[in-house]
Amino acid sequence: FASMAWGFIYYGWMVCIAFQTINWKENRLDIDMNMRDAYWFSFISTTTVGLGDIFLEPEGITGSDVVIFPFMFLIGFTF
């Protein structure tokens, strides 16, 4: 039961990262991103694979993003 609970928590956290990524791309760069790509980005980022096929564009990154996104990835990595 405990492993299923952690799995649901991890899935939920990746969905949160995906929504944050969609919001970031729409507000900063005017790029539409679908949920499938955003979820894939959160999965490869929290598992530290980092394939590079989807990434945060450097021209949209601000100082707060340098804190928020790594924090979200590290929390997801600990799940």
N, C-alpha and C positions, 0 to 999 in steps of 0.2 A: 504493500500500500504506500509506503513512504517513497519508493522510487517513482510511482505514478504521480504522487503529489509534486515531487520535485520536477518531473517532466512537464506537468501543467504550468508550474510556476515559470519554468524556463521558456516554454512556448509563449506564455503571456508576456514575458519580458521582451522576447524577440518581436512580438506584435507591437509593443510600445515603442521599441527602437524603430520599427518599420514606419509607424505613424509619424514619429519625429523626423525621420528621413524624408518622407513624402512632404511634410509641412515645410521642412528646410528647403528642399529643392523648389517647391512652388513659390515660397515667399522670397527667397534670395535670388533665384536664377530664372524664375518663370518657366520652369521645366516640369511637365507633367510626368509623374512616375506612377506606375501601377503597383498594386499591393504585392503582386508576385515578385517583382524585381526588388521592392523594398524589403520584403521578408528574406529574400535570398541575400541581399546585402547585409542584413542583420545577422543571418546565420553564419555567413563566411567571416564576418567581423568578430562575432563572439566566440567562434571556435578557432580563431587566430589563423585561419587558412589564408584569407586575404588574396583572392585570385586576381583582383585588379580589374575585373570586367565591369564592375559597378563601383564607383567611388564618389567621394565628396569633392566637388570641383574646387580647386584652391582659390579661385577668384571670388568665391562666395564666403569663405571662412573668415570669421572674426575672432577676437580674443575669447569671447565666451564659448565659442564652438570648440576651442582647443581644450577647454575644461569639460564641457558637457558630454561630448561624444566619447572621449576616452573613458570617462567615468561610467557612462552607460555600458560600454563594451566590457569594462573590467567587472562590473557588477554581473553582467550576463555570463562572463567567463567563470565566475565563482559558482554559479548555479550548476 
